[in-house]
Structures are given as structure tokens and as C-alpha cells.
Amino acid sequence: MSTSPAEPAAPYFLAGGGAMGARMRAHDWAGTPLGAPETWPQSLRTLVSLMLTSRFPMFAAWGPDLTFLYNDSYRPILGNKPEALGRAFADVWSDIWDTLSPLAERALSGEATFHENRLLVMERHGYREETYFTFSYSPVRDESGAVAGMFCACTETTEEVRAKRQIAAEGDRLRELFRQAPGFMCVLRGPNHVFELANDAYHRLVGQRDLLGKSAREALPDLAEQRFFDLLDRVYRTGDPFVGHAQPLTIRRRPGARAEKRFVTFVFQPTRDADGRVTGIFVEGSDVTEAKRAEDALRDLNATLERRVAERTAERDRMWRLSTDIMLVSRFDGSITAVNPAWTSLLGWTQEELLGSSFMELVHPDERQATQAEMAHIASGQTTLQFENRYRHKDGSYRWISWIAVPEEGFMHGVGRDVTTQKEADAALRQAEDQLRQAQKMDAVGQLTGGVAHDFNNLLQALGGCLTMIGRRTDEPRIRPLLDAGQQAVDRGAKLVQQLMAFARRGSLRPEPIDVRDRVLGMSELLIRALRADIHFETRFAPQLWPVEVDPTQFELALINLAVNARDAMPEGGTLTLEAANVSLLRGDPSGLAGDFVRLSVSDTGTGMPADVAARAFEPFFTTKEIGKGTGLGLAQVYGLAQQAGGTARVVSGPGRGTTVEILLRRSGAAPVAEPAQPEPGTAPPRRAARLLIVEDDPIVSMTVGTALEDIGFSVLRAPSADAALPLLAAGGIDLLFSDVVMPGSMSGVDLAREVRRLHPGLPVVLATGYSEEIARATGVQVLPKPYRIDQLVAVLDAALAEAGQAGAGSAH
């Protein structure tokens, strides 16, 4: 009897592990980059043993191909994907490799990373889906200490993230319903009645003041003598609700404003905890002032009519005769029974011409249907407030009339006020707004044009460089006219680009020193016209304001943009305040600026903005206004003005707290940057000894310019970005840096020039740009506008080398 030889036992580190342990033991590892498990390094063995004995989802990727290994808990994460064991990490998760690859590279470089609730859009069930994971990527070192692989512990949080989103959305919806409720509401907590919540209608009632977290007595001192606090105390103490009907309320909605008398109908409803104890009070009600005033007006009108019938006093006749508003008594079919003399002075019709006729004959045809509907409304017993229609003057023109009318014993009694001038002013303002929106649209087109012009400059630069190189490599007479013609085309293209840049306002601005106070006061009438009659305009200027240097047209446009935005944010009226003061910022200021500035602040008492809207306020084309009401370019233009003036802008706002836009404009008076001195004859360094570093992301421009400079004796190094240039500069031996301004990566050419000034003082720097030269010139280095000719470039480089005293090759930089 023979026995089969016993199968070799599995390595200890593959023992157990459930289904994945069995798969690992059965897997043909010899056909993978890892080889047989017996040959695995101890670090990999330990890692696999850890995974197989853990119930937490884990995987490891090992070796040059990042061969994939994982445990049972990780398998559901793969979904319907093919078996991943032993395959390359990049193949297993090819659908999200663009996202995972940088993280894996960081782990393989020795850096551990942790990610919480990270979004991964993966395809594991036959379709793309949003998933969320919390995971860490950790480097794993082999016995030599080198990173040989990576380890990941993870958990899927997709459902948790979705649940939190749903809860947050529902909370936002309820808060928004509370905020937008037509009646005023607030929630008070504790015996001191501390404000926890207050909606927009409540703020409209009491004014835009800071309520939350304050007691009612602290937040609303105006009400101290009006028994409301006593009622709140009684409701909290007894637990019995209180209902008030048309209660008088005297309030100052703004500091320094006159006291207003309002009427409110409200309920104080106690709120209780689980044990039934009163913990606070819910306040809900309505501002019934207009209804109360209409009721009082109707009562007064009735009393007046009764006195007229009973006494027919001279005073009543005097008021009827001297009123500048037209007064009318008519039947509900429109037939006129009485008019006052104002009809003659305002519309030209005499009393004799009107009595017995229908006022509908005088109403503009476009408003007759609406007027008939309003008459039916009055006939049903309702009061009309501020109904507007046009009435025909005797000369054939029309006037806008705003009516208040009430029914009384089968008649309509109406009072009409001429609002034609206001209507015309509103129409003119709308036209001005349309023109402003069009100007903003054109500014957006200008930004696009500027970008196109920059790219075109690079093309012209490459073409001009190629023509120069061809000219140096041929003596063929027939080629020379073609080269000249090509260079003329490049020159014409350069002029076209300059025109495009001017249209795009990349260099066509006309900054000049201005006095902010004088400029604002000079346009105050225009700003007031941009507002409404219910908006108060105030200015506050600190003494001895410094001058600033801006384009005056852009400055005035920015102020108009801010005024229009503030007006739209104050539908119930309010105050627009414009302030200016000198400020000196120290290095390290949160604004990122340092030096002397004029701070211009434009504040409104309007509805304010939530944090997410305020964060995007300066983005071009971002707007919360409905279609046709705004382009989203107004604040973008304001921000652009601030940057062009060497400053910045920011928004300070909050729901119900109004909005303040602050603009920092750099103080004018700095001396202009001196042009580099022309080198003396014979001072240019020997070109064959000068080593030049060209930093240019366009490969064609880099090649053509570099080759042309090499042809005339320069030694040339090339770098595609500022980040790539820094190590070359650190290695030394560079005599001159020639860099483009606009480049990919974390640094621009201007940033690179400043870094060179800090790390390598004395190294000459020349910048080239197809955009405005002003930003580049602010660094104090020579700037060459694109496109340039090679001979122009050589002259500038020679001058820079001469000025820096570069007499030989291989300086110590």
C-alpha cells in the first residue's frame, strides 16, 4: 500500500484569512512580478498576514507594478470588477487611476496621506457612480529601508455622506421657509427672552440690527416703555399665550432715524420642554400698519363726508379747492359726480366738462381693462392703494396718476397724485442700467480678446524667430524678399495684437492721480440718480486723503456698479454710505498687501449675502439676480479696478446685516521705474562667454529664440517653467535669466524674477510678455514686449549684461 506525498504546507503568513486567504494560497504567484510566496520579503509577509487577519477593509500594492493584494472585507468595494488579486493596481482601478495615481506616487515617495469622505467617481457595477471613502495611503519599506510598496486601510462612507447631505438640505429648506415667511417670526429663549432666530420679516419690522444672542431688552431698547416686555414676562411665567390685535408699536428702524409708529397683530406662544416646563416663547405676527392706516383713512374720510353733508363748512371746501391732488367721486359704472379744481390745473378739464361723463373715457387704452378690474374690486367693498394708470390731458398728452380709493354708500371716493416725473426718472434709470450691462458684457468680451491676443503673440514670436534663423542660414537672393515679406507680415500682426490688447484694456488704461473725495462728490448727483427716493445717500471722508492713481472712467464705473448693486439689495429702502480713509498696512497683513492705501468702503443696509455667495461675489458672470437683471460682471469690474490700482477688494456681508464692499487703492506718488541704461561702447560682455537661461513654456518659441542666440555666440540652457528653472539657477554658472511672464505651474515669470532677486542678487533678469507690461515692470527689471525681433532681444540682453558687469562667463550665480 502506497501513500501520496503530503502537499507542502502554505506559508504561515497566508494561513486563515477566509475566502481571500484561500485565493491567495491557490493563486499562481510565480506568474506575477511578486514570484512565489516563499521568496517574498519579510515586510510583505507581515503586511499580508495583517490584512488577512483583519476585518477592516485593506489592500496592499507591492513591487514595481504595484501588484494588488486585499482581504475579504475589501472585496465588496470592488463590486462587479474582474478578480483583482495579483493584477497591477493601475489596472484594477483604471476608471479612477487619474485620481489615485498622484496619491500612490506620494506614498511611494515615502509620504503617508489621509483622506476623509473623499469623492471617487468609479465604475464598479457597470455604470459610473459617486462614492465616498475615508482612507489612508501609507508607504511600506522593505528590509533595505527602501519603499517597496504601499498599504491602504479604508472604509466606504457613501451612504453616510448622502444621509448628511439630505439632513442638511432638509434643514436648509426649513430655515429658508422660516426666513421667507410673509409674517414676522422669532424664537426667544429663557426668562431673559434671548433671540435664537428671527426671519426677514421681523428684521423689516424692527430694522437691520444685531439681534441673535441678545436679550429682547438689550436688542430692542426702543420698546422698554411699550409693555411688550411685561407681556413676554407674563407669558413665560404663567405659560398662557397672549394674542394682540393691531397693537401700536413705536420703533426706530435705523440709528438716528425718526421714530415710526406701526401697528402689529401678534401671538406670544410659550414653548415647553419634554417635562412641560416653559423654556421660551415663539413670536409670530403681521405688520398691519397699512391696513390700520387705510382703515383710519376710511374712517376719517367717512367722518369728513358726514361733516360735509351736515355742515358744508368752508374749511372742507377750502381743502377740496386747494389740494394739488385730484379728487373724484363717481359711481361704480365710472360716471363722475364730483371733481375738485385740481383736475383743471393738472389735466386741463373743467368741472363742467367732467360732470356726468365717464372717467374711463380719459384712461389710456392700455390701462382700461386693468382699471375696470380695479373698479370691480372697489365695488366689492375693498380699498385701493397706489393703483396707477394714465389719464389724458386736454391737450392730448397723458399723465401717470397714482390712486387711493374707497367705496362709500354706492360711490367711489378717490384721491389721485401725479407721478409722471417719477415714472420718467425710473424709465431713464432703466435705460442707464441697460447701457451699463452692455458695457459689462463688452468688458467680458475684452477679457476673452486679451487671452486670444496673448496666444497670437506667441505664434508671431515663433514665426519671427524662424524667419530670422532662416535668414542667417541662407545667402540665396531669391529667399531674401520672401523673408522680408514674412517679417512685414509679423510686424503687421504685432500691430493687430496691440489693437486687440487695447480693446481688451490690457495696456489701454489711462491711469492718473485723482482725489477720491473730489471725484466722488463730482459724481454724487449721478450716484443719487442711480438710487431710489427711499434710499438715503451719505458720504464720509477722512481729512487729508492721499491721491490714488486709477483710470478715472473705470473708477466712476465701479462706483456706479456698487450703487446699483446696493440699490437692488434694499427693496424696502435704506441707507447707502460711502466712506474713504487713509490706511497703512504692515507686511503680513491678511490682505497680502503692504504700504499706504486709500480704503474706499461702500455700505448698504440691505438684505445681505450668505457666506457662499459673498465668497463668489467677484467672480465674472456670477450673479444671484434673475435673468435680465444682471450679468455678474459689476463686482468683477470693481475687483479688476482695485487690482489695476495695486490694491484689492473684499466683501463683508451676512443675511440681514447688509453688505460692505471695501476697495484698497495704492497711494500715488512713487517714482517711475528708471529705464535700464544703455551700455557704453565696448562694454558688452563676450557673448561666447555668457551663459543664458531661457524660461519659456512654448516649445517653438523656446527653440527658435534659443537657436538664434546660440548662432551668435550665447551658451543657452532652456527650462519650460519657473519651477523647472530654479534648480538650474541653484546649480550656478548662469549669467543672465530671460523668462516669459505667463507660464504654467505655481510661479509666473514675475514671481521668478522676484525669487531671483532674493536668492541671486546681482543676476540680470529680462522678462518678455504678450500681456500688459505694467505688471512686469513693477518688479523693476527690463521688459521686452512680444513679439520682438532677435536683434532687439540681443540689444536688450547685451545691455543687461553690461549693466550687471558680466565681463566673463560662468559667474558665481
DRENBA-807157 format. One record per residue (C-alpha): residue in three letters; x, y, z. Coordinates in steps of 0.02 Angstrom, whole numbers, plus 32768, in hexadecimal, padded with zeros to 4 digits. Example, Ala and Ser with C-alpha at 12.3 -4.5 7.8 and 13.67 -1.06 7.14 Angstrom:
BEGIN
ALA82677F1F8186;SER82AC7FCB8165;
This chain:
BEGIN
MET800080008000;SER804980A77FC9;THR801E81558005;SER802181F97FA6;PRO80A482737FDD;ALA805B82FA804E;GLU803B83A57FFB;PRO80B48428803A;ALA8068849380C1;ALA803885468092;PRO80AA85CE80D6;TYR807686058183;PHE804C86B4814C;LEU7FC8867380D2;ALA7F6F860D8158;GLY7EB88635817B;GLY7E7186D3812D;GLY7DCC868980F3;ALA7DA686858039;MET7E3486FB800C;GLY7EAF86948071;ALA7E7B85FB800D;ARG7E8A865A7F69;MET7F3886977F96;ARG7F7185E77FC2;ALA7F2C85A47F1D;HIS7F6986347EB0;ASP7FF586177E32;TRP806C86987E77;ALA80FB865A7E0C;GLY80A986B07D76;THR80A6875A7DCE;PRO813287D87DF1;LEU812B87A17EA8;GLY816386ED7E87;ALA8142865A7EFB;PRO810986897FAD;GLU81A1862E7FF4;THR820E86B57FA3;TRP81AB87497FE6;PRO820987BF8059;GLN81DC87BF8111;SER818C886C8105;LEU8110882F8081;ARG80EC879080E4;THR80C587F58180;LEU8055886B811C;VAL7FF287DB80CC;SER7FDE87848174;LEU7F9C882681BF;MET7F1B883B8133;LEU7EDB87888138;THR7EBF878B81F4;SER7E64883381F3;ARG7DAB885081D9;PHE7DCC890281A0;PRO7DD2891E80E2;MET7E89892080AE;PHE7EF6890B8015;ALA7FAE890F7FEC;ALA800989397F49;TRP80BA88F57F3C;GLY814B88F77EC6;PRO817289587E28;ASP80C689327DDD;LEU806B89507E83;THR8023889F7E83;PHE7F7A88A17EDC;LEU7F5188397F79;TYR7EB888507FE9;ASN7E4E87FC8070;ASP7D9A87BF807D;SER7D58886380C2;TYR7D9B88C3802B;ARG7D49884F7FA9;PRO7C9A88A57FAC;ILE7CEC894B7F80;LEU7D2289027ED8;GLY7C6D88DE7EA7;ASN7C6088807E02;LYS7D1388A47DCE;PRO7D7C88107D8E;GLU7DE687B47E0D;ALA7E6988317E49;LEU7EE087BD7EA5;GLY7F8E87BF7E5A;ARG7F6488467DD9;ALA7FB588F17DCC;PHE7F6889787E3A;ALA7F5189EA7DA1;ASP7EF089617D44;VAL7E7E89397DD8;TRP7E4889EE7DEE;SER7E648A2E7D3D;ASP7DBF8A8F7D42;ILE7E008B017DCF;TRP7EBB8AF07DB5;ASP7ECB8BA87D86;THR7E928BCF7E38;LEU7EF08B447E94;SER7F948B4E7E34;PRO7FD58BF07E88;LEU7FA98BA87F33;ALA80048B067F0D;GLU809C8B677ECF;ARG80A18BC77F73;ALA809B8B257FD6;LEU81268AD87F6D;SER818D8B747F8C;GLY817E8B538047;GLU80EC8BC88072;ALA80538B8580CD;THR7FAB8BD880A7;PHE7EFF8BD280F7;HIS7E5B8BFE809F;GLU7DB18C0F80F1;ASN7D108BFD808E;ARG7D6D8C137FE9;LEU7D048C0E7F4A;LEU7D328B847ECE;VAL7CC88B737E2F;MET7CE38ABA7E09;GLU7C9B8A357D99;ARG7C8A89927DFA;HIS7BD8895C7DD2;GLY7BD3897E7D18;TYR7BAE8A387D2A;ARG7C048AD27D70;GLU7BD18B037E1F;GLU7C048B807EA4;THR7C538B2A7F3A;TYR7CA78B6C7FD6;PHE7D348B1B8039;THR7D9D8B3F80D2;PHE7E488AF280B8;SER7F038B0280D1;TYR7F948AD9805C;SER80318AA980BC;PRO80DE8A7F8076;VAL812489D280A4;ARG81DF89B880A8;ASP823C89168087;GLU82CF88D380E9;SER8345894C8093;GLY82DF89E180CD;ALA82A48A0F801E;VAL81EB8A287FFB;ALA81B689887FA2;GLY80FA899B7FA8;MET806689EF7FFA;PHE7FDB89C08072;CYS7F288A00807A;ALA7EA589F08102;CYS7DFE8A3480CC;THR7D448A3B80EB;GLU7CB98A6E8075;THR7C548B0280B7;THR7BE18B1C8020;GLU7B3E8B02807C;GLU7B788B698111;VAL7BA68BFB80A0;ARG7B008BF08043;ALA7A9F8BE880E6;LYS7AFA8C82812A;ARG7AD68CDE8088;GLN7A1E8CB38091;ILE7A138CEB8146;ALA7A6E8D8C811E;ALA79FF8DAD8087;GLU79628D9380EE;GLY79A58E068175;ASP79CD8E8980F2;ARG791E8E7880A9;LEU78CB8E908153;ARG793C8F24817C;GLU79148F7180D3;LEU78588F5A80EF;PHE786A8FAE8198;ARG78D3903A814D;GLN785B905C80BD;ALA77BA90508121;PRO774E90E980F9;GLY7725910781B1;PHE77A9913B822D;MET77EA90B0829E;CYS786E909A8323;VAL789E901B83A8;LEU78CB90578457;ARG79258FEB84D9;GLY79228FF28596;PRO78DB906F8612;ASN794390FC85C7;HIS78F690D9851B;VAL799A90C484BD;PHE798890C683FF;GLU79AF901C83AF;LEU795F90398304;ALA790F90C982A8;ASN78D190C981F3;ASP78DE914F816D;ALA783191948190;TYR786291AF8247;HIS78FD92108211;ARG78929278819B;LEU782392A3822F;VAL78AA92D382AE;GLY793693058235;GLN79DA92B48205;ARG7A2592A282B2;ASP7A8C921C830B;LEU7A0E91AD8367;LEU7A4D90FB8379;GLY7A9790CF8421;LYS7A53916E8473;SER79C2917F84EB;ALA792791D784AE;ARG7944926A8524;GLU79F9927D84E8;ALA79D3926A842F;LEU793492D5842C;PRO7947936184AC;ASP78C793C78449;LEU783D93578490;ALA7869936F8548;GLU77D193DB856F;GLN7754938484FA;ARG772192EF856B;PHE775C926984F0;PHE77E4922D8569;ASP7765922385F7;LEU76F691B78589;LEU778A9145855E;ASP77B391338618;ARG76FE9106863E;VAL76F3908585B4;TYR7797903385EC;ARG7760903486A3;THR76AD8FF4868B;GLY76BE8F8C85ED;ASP76218FE085A7;PRO762E902284F4;PHE760490D584CA;VAL75B39117842B;GLY75BA91CE83FC;HIS755292208373;ALA758E92BD831A;GLN75FB92ED83AF;PRO765C9392839A;LEU77199383838F;THR779594158389;ILE783E93E58341;ARG78DC943682FA;ARG791093C6826A;ARG79BD94168258;PRO7A2D947282D3;GLY7A05952982CF;ALA7966950E8268;ARG78C09557829E;ALA784D94EB8305;GLU77C89491829D;LYS771F945D82DD;ARG76EA93B1829E;PHE7659933D82C7;VAL7671928382E0;THR760191ED82FB;PHE766291638352;VAL766390CC83C5;PHE76DE90A38452;GLN76D98FE4845B;PRO773E8F8F84E6;THR77AE8EFC84B5;ARG77C98E6B852D;ASP78488DE1854A;ALA78228D27855A;ASP77EE8D408611;GLY77748DCA85E5;ARG77DE8E598629;VAL77DB8EFE85CC;THR78858F178579;GLY78628FA58502;ILE77E390038498;PHE77B88FF783E0;VAL7783909F8397;GLU771E90A782F6;GLY76BB913482AC;SER769C91B18222;ASP76BD92698206;VAL760D92AD81EB;THR7641936381E5;GLU760693838133;ALA7561932D8152;LYS754B938E81F4;ARG75769431819E;ALA750194088110;GLU747B93E2818F;ASP749F948481E9;ALA74A494E18143;LEU73FD94978114;ARG73B794C481BE;ASP73FB957481AC;LEU73B5958180FC;ASN730B95478138;ALA731195C781C2;THR7342964D8145;LEU72B3961D80D3;GLU7238961E8163;ARG727296CA8197;ARG7263970280E2;VAL71AF96C980DB;ALA7187970E8186;GLU71E997B08189;ARG722E97D480DB;THR72B098398135;ALA732598B480E0;GLU73BB9851811A;ARG738197B780BC;ASP7367981E8020;ARG7414986D8035;MET746A97C4803C;TRP740897887FA7;ARG743798227F43;LEU74EE98367F73;SER752A97817F6B;THR75AE97637EE5;ASP757396AD7EDB;ILE74DB968B7E71;MET744096507ED0;LEU73B295EE7E85;VAL730795AC7EB7;SER72B695367E3A;ARG723C94A87E29;PHE728093FA7E0D;ASP725494047D55;GLY72D594917D45;SER725E95257D38;ILE72A595BE7D92;THR723D96157E18;ALA72C0968B7E61;VAL737196C87E3B;ASN73E1974A7E8E;PRO743797DD7E36;ALA74DC977F7E2B;TRP749697247D93;THR74A097C77D33;SER755097F67D6A;LEU759497467D52;LEU753397027CBD;GLY74E2979B7C70;TRP742D975F7C82;THR73AB97D07CD5;GLN732A97927D51;GLU72A097B17CD3;GLU72F797467C50;LEU730C96B47CC7;LEU726B96A87D2B;GLY71F896217CE6;SER727F95D87C74;SER72DE95367C95;PHE739195447CD1;MET73B394A57C6C;GLU73B195147BD1;LEU744E956A7C12;VAL74AD94CA7C41;HIS753594927BC8;PRO74F894007B5C;ASP758593917B9D;GLU754893A47C51;ARG748B939D7C3A;GLN747992E37C58;ALA74E192EB7CF8;THR748093867D30;GLN73D9932D7D18;ALA741A929A7D7E;GLU744F93107E09;MET73A493647E08;ALA735492B97E20;HIS73CB929D7EB1;ILE739293417F02;ALA72DB931C7EE0;SER72EE927A7F43;GLY731A92E17FDC;GLN73D992E07FD0;THR744F93737FE1;THR74CA93A27F56;LEU757993DC7F82;GLN75F5941F7F00;PHE759C93E77E63;GLU75F0943C7DCF;ASN75AB94657D22;ARG75BB94EE7C9F;TYR753B95797C86;ARG752A95E07BE8;HIS754E969B7BF7;LYS74E0970F7B96;ASP757297337B21;GLY757996797AF3;SER761196487B5D;TYR760695CC7BED;ARG763695DA7CA5;TRP7657954A7D1D;ILE75E2954F7DB6;SER75F594E77E55;TRP754B94C97EAA;ILE750B94A67F58;ALA7451947D7F52;VAL73CB943C7FC8;PRO7313940A7FB1;GLU728F946C8010;GLU71D194578003;GLY71CE94297F4D;PHE725594A37F17;MET7311949E7EFF;HIS737895267F52;GLY742695367F0A;VAL74C195A17F1F;GLY754295A37E93;ARG75F595E37E93;ASP765B960F7DF8;VAL76F295987DF0;THR772595BA7D3C;THR77CF96047D68;GLN77FA956D7DD5;LYS77C694F67D4A;GLU783295507CCC;ALA78C6954D7D44;ASP78AF94917D5F;ALA78AC94747CA4;ALA794B94DB7C8D;LEU79A194797D16;ARG796F93D37CC5;GLN79BA94107C23;ALA7A5B943F7C7D;GLU7A6093927CCD;ASP7A4C93407C23;GLN7ADF93A67BE3;LEU7B4593747C7B;ARG7B2092BB7C5F;GLN7B5492CD7BAB;ALA7BF7931D7BE0;GLN7C16928E7C58;LYS7BF692107BCE;MET7C73926A7B60;ASP7CF192627BEE;ALA7CDB91A57BF4;VAL7CF8919D7B39;GLY7D9492067B56;GLN7DD691877BD3;LEU7DBF90FB7B54;THR7E1291667ACE;GLY7EA791857B40;GLY7EC290CA7B54;VAL7EBA90AC7A99;ALA7F34913C7A7B;HIS7FB090EF7AF5;ASP7FAE90487A99;PHE7FBD90A179F2;ASN805790FE7A33;ASN80AC90577A56;LEU8085901C79A4;LEU80CC90BE795B;GLN816690AD79C9;ALA81868FFA798D;LEU816B902D78D7;GLY81DD90C478E3;GLY8265905C7936;CYS825A8FD878AD;LEU8269905E7825;THR830490A5787B;MET83568FFA7885;ILE83308FD477CE;GLY837A907C779A;ARG841B905477F7;ARG842A8FA877A6;THR84178FD876EF;ASP846590537676;GLU83EA902875ED;PRO83B690D0759D;ARG830A9090756F;ILE82E590627623;ARG8309910F766B;PRO826B91657624;LEU820290D8766A;LEU825190EB7715;ASP823791A77711;ALA8181918E76E0;GLY816B9110776D;GLN81B8918777EC;GLN8144921377AF;ALA80B0919E77CB;VAL80F0917D787C;ASP80FD9238789B;ARG804C9254785B;GLY801091C778CA;ALA80669218795F;LYS800A92BB793D;LEU7F66925B7932;VAL7F8B920B79DA;GLN7FAC92B67A26;GLN7F0092ED79EA;LEU7EB292517A35;MET7F0C92707AD9;ALA7ECC93237ADB;PHE7E1A92E37AC1;ALA7E3592677B4D;ARG7E7792F37BBE;ARG7F1D929A7BD1;GLY7F8693357BCB;SER7F0593B17B87;LEU7ED693F17C35;ARG7EFF94A67C58;PRO7F2594AE7D12;GLU7F4395577D5F;PRO7F4D959B7E10;ILE7EA195CB7E50;ASP7E5796107EF0;VAL7DD5958F7F2B;ARG7D6E960F7F8A;ASP7D6296897EF9;ARG7D3D95FE7E7C;VAL7CB095B47EE7;LEU7C62965D7F0D;GLY7C6C968A7E56;MET7C0495F27E27;SER7B9195F17EC0;GLU7AFE962E7E59;LEU7B15959C7DE2;LEU7B1E95227E74;ILE7A8095697EC3;ARG7A2595547E1E;ALA7A59949D7E1A;LEU79FE94857EC1;ARG794794947EF1;ALA78F095197F57;ASP78E394A47FED;ILE79A1948F7FF5;HIS7A07950F8055;PHE7AB795328013;GLU7B419564808D;THR7BFB958A8076;ARG7C84958B80FA;PHE7D3395C180CC;ALA7DC895C18141;PRO7E3296608139;GLN7ECD966C80CA;LEU7EA695D7805A;TRP7F3B959B7FF5;PRO7F2F959F7F37;VAL7F1D94F97EDB;GLU7F4994CE7E28;VAL7EB9947E7DC6;ASP7E61948D7D20;PRO7DDB95107D4A;THR7D5994C07CD7;GLN7D7294157D25;PHE7D6A94647DD3;GLU7CC394B77DB0;LEU7C7D94187D5F;ALA7CAE93B57DFB;LEU7C4F942E7E6C;ILE7BB594247DFE;ASN7BBE93667E01;LEU7BC693697EBF;ALA7B3693E47ECD;VAL7AC5937D7E5B;ASN7AEE92DD7EBB;ALA7AC993337F60;ARG7A2593787F1E;ASP79EB92CB7EE6;ALA7A1A92857F91;MET79A793027FEA;PRO78F792E27FA3;GLU78A99330803E;GLY791C93C8803B;GLY79AF93EE80AC;THR7A54944B80B2;LEU7AE99446803B;THR7B889484808F;LEU7C2A94AB8034;GLU7CC594C180A2;ALA7D7D94E1807A;ALA7E1394E380EE;ASN7ED194D080E7;VAL7F17942A8125;SER7FC993EA8136;LEU7FDC932D812D;LEU807192D28177;ARG80C2923B812A;GLY806091A0815B;ASP7FB791F6814F;PRO7F2A91778126;SER7F0C91D48083;GLY7FB991A08047;LEU7FE492588028;ALA805B92D0807C;GLY8070938C806E;ASP800094268067;PHE7F4F94178020;VAL7EAB94738018;ARG7E1D94028055;LEU7D7894267FFD;SER7CE193D2804F;VAL7C3293C98004;SER7BB193888082;ASP7AF793668076;THR7A73933480F6;GLY7A2792B38081;THR7A0391FA8087;GLY7AB991C4808A;MET7B0891268043;PRO7B28907A808B;ALA7BDE9045809B;ASP7BE08FD87FFF;VAL7B9B90657F92;ALA7C1290E77FDD;ALA7CA690727FB9;ARG7C7B90727EFF;ALA7C4391277EEF;PHE7CD9915F7E88;GLU7CD190CC7E0D;PRO7CAB91057D59;PHE7BFB90D57D21;PHE7BC7909C7DD1;THR7B2290E97E04;THR7A8E90BD7E72;LYS7A1A91327E13;GLU799790EF7D9D;ILE79B490E87CE2;GLY79BC91957C96;LYS79DD91EB7D3E;GLY7A9991D97D43;THR7B2F91937CE5;GLY7B9D916A7D7A;LEU7C2691DF7D3A;GLY7C0992777DAA;LEU7C6E923D7E40;ALA7CEC91E87DCD;GLN7D0E92957D82;VAL7D2192DE7E31;TYR7D9F92587E5E;GLY7DFD92747DBC;LEU7E08932F7DE0;ALA7E4F930D7E8D;GLN7ED392987E49;GLN7F0393107DBE;ALA7F1C93957E44;GLY7F9393237EA5;GLY7F1392F37F29;THR7E8792797F46;ALA7DCF926E7F75;ARG7D6792087FED;VAL7CB091EE801D;VAL7C7291F280D1;SER7BBE91B780DB;GLY7B4291458130;PRO7A88911F811E;GLY7A2691AE8169;ARG7AC492138193;GLY7ADC927480F2;THR7B7792738085;THR7C1A92D58085;VAL7C9192D27FF1;GLU7D40930F8021;ILE7DBC93457F9B;LEU7E7493647FBF;LEU7EC793DC7F43;ARG7F8393F47F50;ARG7FC094A37F7A;SER800395037EE3;GLY80AB95587EE1;ALA812D94CF7EC9;ALA81B994FD7E52;PRO81B194A87DA7;VAL822394167D85;ALA82BE94547D2B;GLU82E294087C82;PRO8380939D7C7E;ALA841794047C4A;GLN845B93E47B9D;PRO8504938F7BA1;GLU859E93F47B75;PRO85F693C27AD5;GLY8667932F7AF1;THR861792FD7B98;ALA85AD926C7B55;PRO85EE91C77B9B;PRO863991467B26;ARG85A290E67AED;ARG85FA903F7AE3;ALA862190517B9B;ALA856E907F7BCF;ARG84FE8FF07C08;LEU844590157BF1;LEU83AF8FBB7C40;ILE830F8FC87BD7;VAL826C8FA47C35;GLU81DF8F8E7BB5;ASP814D8F127BB6;ASP812D8F1E7AFA;PRO81A58E9E7AAF;ILE81AC8EF27A03;VAL81D58F9D7A4C;SER82568F4F7ABF;MET82A88EF17A2F;THR82AC8F8179B3;VAL82E990067A2D;GLY83688F917A7E;THR83AF8F5979D8;ALA83BC900C7999;LEU841B903F7A35;GLU848E8FAA7A29;ASP84B48FDA7975;ILE84FB908179AE;GLY856490397A3B;PHE84F890277AD8;SER84FD8F867B3B;VAL84458F5A7B56;LEU83E98EF07BD7;ARG832C8ED97BCB;ALA82A38EBC7C4D;PRO81E78EA87C29;SER81AD8EFA7CCC;ALA81E48F627D5F;ASP81DF8EC97DCF;ALA82588E6F7D5A;ALA82CA8F077D50;LEU82EE8F157E0B;PRO835D8E797E18;LEU83C28EB27D80;LEU83DC8F5B7DD1;ALA840D8F097E75;ALA84938EA37E1B;GLY84EC8F457DEB;GLY85478F7A7D4E;ILE84B58FE27D0A;ASP84E290927CCE;LEU843590D07C9C;LEU837E90987CB0;PHE830490B67C1E;SER825290807C4D;ASP81A1908A7C0B;VAL812390D87C85;VAL808A90667C6D;MET80B68FAF7C8A;PRO80678F127CD2;GLY80908ED77D80;SER80918F2B7E29;MET80FE8FBF7DF5;SER80F390437D6E;GLY8187909A7D20;VAL816B912E7D95;ASP817090B87E2B;LEU820E906A7DE7;ALA826191147DD2;ARG823A91417E87;GLU827D90997EC3;VAL831D90B47E60;ARG833191607EAE;ARG8323910E7F5A;LEU839190757F3C;HIS840C90B67EB9;PRO842091727ECF;GLY847E91BF7E40;LEU844A913E7DBD;PRO840191A27D29;VAL834D91777CFB;VAL82EC91A17C5C;LEU823191787C4C;ALA81C791647BAF;THR810A91717BAA;GLY807A91757B31;TYR800991C47BB5;SER801392707C03;GLU80C592A07C32;GLU809093007CCE;ILE8089926A7D43;ALA8132922C7D0A;ARG818192D87D16;ALA814B92E27DCC;THR81D792677DF3;GLY825792E97DBA;VAL82A3927C7D31;GLN82B292967C74;VAL821492607C17;LEU820E92327B5F;PRO816192317B0D;LYS813391A07A9C;PRO814A91897A0C;TYR81FD91C87A06;ARG828691B97983;ILE8322915779AA;ASP838F91F17992;GLN8322924F7A0F;LEU833591C07A8B;VAL83F291BA7A73;ALA840092757A93;VAL839C92667B35;LEU840091CE7B70;ASP84A692247B4A;ALA846E92BE7BAA;ALA843792577C40;LEU84DC91F87C44;ALA853F92997C35;GLU84DD92ED7CC0;ALA84F992587D34;GLY85B3925A7D0E;GLN85B891AA7CC5;ALA866591B07C74;GLY868290F47C6D;ALA862690517C63;GLY85EF8FE47CF5;SER85C990607D7F;ALA85B090277E30;HIS84F2902E7E24;
